Amino acid sequence: MSKIESETLILSGGGQNEREIWADIARGIGVILVILGHTSQLPSIFIEWIYSFHMPLFFWISGYFFRGTPNIALYVKKKAKALLRPYILYSLVFWGINYFILREDGNLILNEIIGGLSGQGTDGILWFFPALFWTEILFVILRKNLQKALPIAIIGCVVCATIFSGETNYQSGVMKIPSAMFAIGFYYCGYVTQRYNFINWVKRVPLLVYLAFHLVLLVIFHPGLSLNTASTSNLLIAYMIAVIGICGVVKFTDIFWSEWSVHIGRILAYIGKNSLYYYPITGYVPVALVKFIVLLGGEKNVIVVFASKGMGFVMATVVCFLQKSIQLSRQNKEKK
């Protein structure tokens, strides 16, 4: 057995490895960064560092696992089920909590519903779902019809989205299609990395090299990057910084192959594998809990904020456990 195979077995607990574990760990790291990025009590430079690459990371990983599709209609149906269905479900649940438990004003709920229809989602948390959906659909269409000119088409999408954002002060758009056009460059980078097997080259570069280049460029240029609003002050530099940051995360996953850190790796891999549960729940629950505490006459402080984020993790884990239990129960019934 090779070293890579034995390390994979250690990290996966000895079971059959059907996924690339490093990608699940990277997603798990991404979820942690999303939570930290929404913590205003942290230093602004740290928040800027997180925002420079944490959301592009998810699009890059999704592009890495793109394997092509013979039927676009079936692919759209599959992605709608995987991304738009949970978007609608989460939106309905969050709207209900906001109205019936947090007693938000009807006009505010109406604005959230309008935001939901535009793809922004409740409290601006769920925008990622429609944005990734349209990114995947747009990429499939471009790849099928403009395969020889695909890089040019991708660049054109990114540039057009940036221009549109700057001209219209874009905030939500139609179901996050401008965000998808802006993020498709990161998706394509992930696709190219997989197609030409660049992942081994990415992992050969020392982590400190990625960190040094990333911080130097960030401190010098401060380009700002928001996939949600499809905006940046320097498109080329922002993309460079984000890609360097993504490569750094991929390289960072290597530390979780050692015995002393394997348990942390398993936790991060579990979070990453269930990121479509952890991402929205850990984003919404802390906000809702703080609102509820304030509603009861409590005070919003650092302890309350971090405690609510911890509860978000607990709630997400409970939901994952319940979902897996229901899934196993259904499988057992089908076997009988």
N, C-alpha and C positions, 0 to 999 in steps of 0.2 A: 504493500500500500504506500502511495506517495505521501509526501509531507502535506500537500494541499488537501488530499483526501482525508488523511487522519485528522487534520485540523478542522475540516468541515464536519466530521463525525463528532468531534469533541464539542464543537459549538452548537450543533443541532441536537445534541443529546444522544447520539448514536443511531438516529433514525435515517430513513431514506432522504437524501437531499434532492428536492425537486426545484429549488430556487437557488439563486446565487445569494448566499447569506449576507455577503458584504452590502448588497443593495438594500436588504431589509434593515440592516444596522444603520446604513446611511439615511434611510427614511426615518428611522427612530430618532436619530440625531436631528433630523430636520424638524420633527414634531417638537422636540425639546426647544429648539431654537425659535420656533413659532411662538411658543409659550413665553419664552424669555423676551422675545421681541415685543410682546404686548404688555411688558411690565415697565411702566413709566418711571418706577423708582430706581431703575438701573441707570448708570452713566450714559449720556447721550451718544458718546463715541462708540460704546459697546452696542447700543441699539443700531447705530448706523452700520457697524460692521456686520451685524446679523442680517439686516435688510439688504445688504449688498449681494447676498447670494442664497439666502435660505429658501425662498420660494422658487427661484430658478432650478434649485436642486431637484425638486419634485418633478418638474417638467423634463429635466435632463434624464432622470431615471426612467420615466415613462417612455421617452424616446429610445432609450437603450434597449428596452424590452419589446420594441415594435418588431414584429416578425412578418409583416405583410398580410394581405387579405385578398382572397380571390373574388369576394363578393362584397361590394361596398354597402349594399342595403342591409345585409346581415351584420356587418361590422357596426353600422350606425345603430341598429337595434340592440346589439350587445353593449355598446358604450352608453347608450341611453339608459339601459337597465342598470349598468354599473355606476353611473355618475349622476344622471338626471333624476332617477327615481329616489336615491337617498337625499338629493338636494331638496326635492319636493317634500319628502317625509320629514326631514329635519326642520324645514321652514315651517311646516304646519305645527309641529310640536313646540318649537320655540315661540311662534306667535301665540299659541294657546297659553303657554306659561307666562309670557309677557302680559297678556290681557287678563287672565283669570287669577293668577297668583301675584304677579308684580303690580297689577292694577294700573297698567299704563293707559294713558289717554287714548280714546278711540282714534283720534286724528293721527297720533303717533303710530298706532298699529297700521292704519291705512297707508301711511308713508312707508312702513316696513314691507307691506304687501306689494306696493308699487315697486319698491326696491327689489323685492323677490322676483317680480315679473321681469325686471330688467337684468337680473342675474347677480345683483349685489348681495342679496341674502340678508337675514336678520343680523342687525348690528354690524354689518359688513364682514361677517365671519365666513359665509358660505360661498363667496364669489369664486373660489378655486374650482368647485365642481363644474359649473358651466364653462369656465375658462378652459379647463383641461379637456372637457368634452369637445368643444369647438376646435381646440388645437389638434386633437387626434383626427377629427373628421377632415379638417382643412389639409392636414399633412397627407392623409390617404388620397384625397382628390388631386393634390399637386403632384404627388409621387406617381400616380397612375397616368396623368395627362401630360406632365411636363418633366418626365424623368431625366432627360438629358440636360434640361435647364433648371433642375431642382434647386441648386444653390442660389441661382439668381432670383428665382421665384421666392425663396425663403427670405433673402435679403430685402426684396421688394416689399414683402408683407411687413417686415419689422420696421422699415423706413416709413411706409405709409401709415402704420399705426402710430408711430412717434409724431409724424406731422399732424395727423388727425387730433391727437391728444393735445398738442400745443396750440392748434388753431381753435379748438372748441372748448378748451378747459374741461375735457371729458372726465366724467366721474363714473358712469356706469355703462353707457352704451346699450346695445341690443344684445341681451343675454351674454355679455362679456366677449363678444366677437372681436372688438379691438384689442382686448387683453390677450386673446388667443393669437391674434396676428403678431402681437409684440413678443409673446413667449415662445412662438414656434421656432425661433432661432435656437433656443436652449434645447428644445425637443429634438431638433435636427442634429445638434452637437452630440446628444446622447445616442442618436441613431447611427451617426458616423463612427462614434467610438466603438459601438458594438460591431458594426458591419466590417470594419477594417481591423478589429481586435486591438484597438489602441489602449485598452484597459490595462494591459501589462506594462505599457510605456508610462501610463499615468502613475502606476504604483511604484515605478522604479525611482522616481524623483523624490528626494528627501522632503519630509513634511515641512521642515524649517524653510526650505526654498520657497514653497508655496506661500507659507505664512508671511515671509519677508516681502515678496513681490506684492502680495495682496495688500498688506498694510501700507507699504510705501505708496502704491498707486492710490489707495483710498485716502490717505492723509494729504497727498499732493492735490488731487483733483476733486474729491468730494462730489462725485457725479450724481449721487442720489439715484435710487432705482425703485420703482413701484410697478409690479406687474398688474396690480389691481387697477391702477389708473393709467397703465401703459405710458409711463412717463419717466424721463431722465433728462438731466441737463447736458450729458455728454454720452451719446449712444455707444460709440466705439469703446470708450474707456469703461463704461458701465458693464458692457458685455465681457470685456477682458477681465475685469475684476471678478465678475460673477463666475466665469468659467474657471479662473484660478482658484476661487473659493471652493467650487464644486470638486475640483481635482484634489484639493486639500482634504475635504471630507472623505473622499474615496480612499485616499492614502491613510487617513486617520483610522479608518476601520481596521487596518492591519493590526493595531495594538490589541484588538479583542480576540486574536488567535492564541494568545499566551494563556497559560493555566490560571494565572492570578487574576486575569480580567475576563475570563470566559463567561462567568455568571452575569456580569454587566452586559456583555455582548448578547447573551440570550435574552435579557430584558429588553434591550434596544431593538433586537431583531423581532421580538414579539410585538412591540409597539409599532415598528415599521410595517410588519406584515398586516397589522390591523389599523393602519394609519387613517383609513376612511372612517373609522370610529373615533380614534383618539384626536384627530385634527379638529373636527367640529365640536365634539363634546368638551374637550379641554379648552376650547376657545370660548364656548358659550357659558358653561357652568360657572366659572369664576366671575364673569360679568354679572350673571343673574344672581349669584349668591351675594355679591357686594350690594347690588340694588335692593335685595330683600332685607339685608341687615340694616341698610339706611332707612328703608321703609318702616322697619320696626323701631326706629329711633337710635340705632347704633351709629358708630363712627367708622368712616373709611380710613384705615391706617395701614402701615406696612404689614403688620401681623395679620390683619384681616385679608389683605390682598394675597399674601403668600399662602395662607391657610386655605383660601378659596381655590387657589390653583392646585393645591394638593388634593382637595376634594374633587376637582375636575378629573384628575388622574384616577382617583378611586372610582368615580362614577363611570368613566370610560372603561375601566377594567371590568367592572360589574356587568356592563352592557355586553362587552366582548364575551365574557364567561356565559352569560345567558344565551347569547346568540349561538355560541358553539354547542351548548347543551341542547338547544332546540334542534340544531342541525343534526347532532348525533342521534337524538331521539327519532327524528324523521328517517334517518338512514337505517336504524334498527327496525323500524316498522316496515320499511320497504323490503328488508331482508326476510322478514317473517312472512 
